[in-house]
Amino acid sequence: MRTTERTEIISTGGESAWAIITEAVRGAHRDYTEGPVDKAILFLAIPMVLEMIMESIFAVADVFFVGKLGSDAVAIVGLTESMLTLIYAIAMGLGIGAMATVARRIGEGDQDGAARAAVQSIIIGILLSVAMAVTGVMLAPRLLAAMGGSPAVIEQGTSFMRVMLGGNVAIVLLFLANAVFRGAGDAAVAMRVLALANMINIVLGPCLIFGVGPFPRLGVTGAAVATTIGRSIGALFALYLLFRPGGRVTISRRHIRFDPELMKRIAQISASGAFQVFVGMASWVGLVRILSKFGSEALAGYTIAIRIIMFALLPSFGMSNAAATMVGQSLGAGKAERAEQAVWRAGLYNLIFLGAMGVAFVLLARPIVGIFTTEAAVIPYAVDCLRIIACGFLFYAYGMVFTQSFNGAGDTLTPTIINIAVFWLWEIPLAYILAVTFGFGPHGVFVAIGISFSTLAVVSGLVFRRGRWKERRV
């Protein structure tokens, strides 16, 4: 049995729910390849869910404060977030490669190999983010115009987009470092990192947007500055923790060097993972482009609803990430059946959570939307979008877990192919046909989103049962 001085085998004894939560948040080192699967999932999932809640608060907090500035300001956030899809795709793709490689090495008991994988992932991330920052700062107004932004949106939103794109290195490093922690099973550490970044963003956001006290009034740009500062401090803290002795992954000076062969292997997994995420995110760009035909009010309503929906879905990604870590470490330990069992159990837990959130969103859509906007022209679009997409939550629950489980095994190609088929060949054409050809307007776009994500869940489940992901070598 693989173990280290500070690693605990997950006990089979009965603990109360509160004891499990406390232990999970405390973050003691455990061997997730041994002991009861249910308990292992919970120890991983609880801090991962809390981490994703922190990430969702990032989005919700920004749109909450920016919503006070009017529909044009919200539209700026929506358009910029759409253009950030490439950065998020690369960051998440690199995170997938880092997480899968680190988890496999930890499962094998190779902590030195895990540290080397972390360093190579970070080097790749820094190189790519610098190139994207220069390009984004130079082309910001053109990008807003290409997305269909009105002259007022372009004028107000250029500085917002420049700050967000120029500071993307913080996004990339934060995603990467936390992916390393998750792959190693140090989910509680990733949670603390994002909690710090989130706290700074929430405090600075209103100060810089509205000019509270000694802070300048920067309007919508203030939201970008606050977010970038928060994420930058979080990323620096995460790097500090990776270099501090005592973690499951500890980077030392001897690890800081180019390793072309290892970098190539990680890049291969990450490239497919990044394209997988990009396919899904690029579909949002296509949807926003279709929605922009119907005015700022429809776009603002959609932006608010999607931010609320992400508040529910991001915690579910936490459960999905727990399954991915279990898959990677279990396969590294040569326990493929344990990996499969973990996926089905995580899917069930996700189903219970998202089912409850879906019911709440359908029944309470109007008062929930009312928290974020009081504009009469925006509310109906946001309510319609929220209710329609929430109806598919039961499907999404398993779909997210299946997708992340493929990634945890290092099989990033399978979900990439599924994403292309579902989002590019199905969702976008369907949205255009329903919204424009059949004349349903924004309602047609919302229906297309619900249908496509349900389709993704069904297709992913069928492919998962075939079991080829168990044969992937990382």
Summary of the structure (lengths in Angstrom):
residues: 474
radius of gyration: 21.4
end to end distance: 21.3
largest distance: 64.8
contacts: 1875
relative contact order: 0.13
helix: 82%
strand: 1%
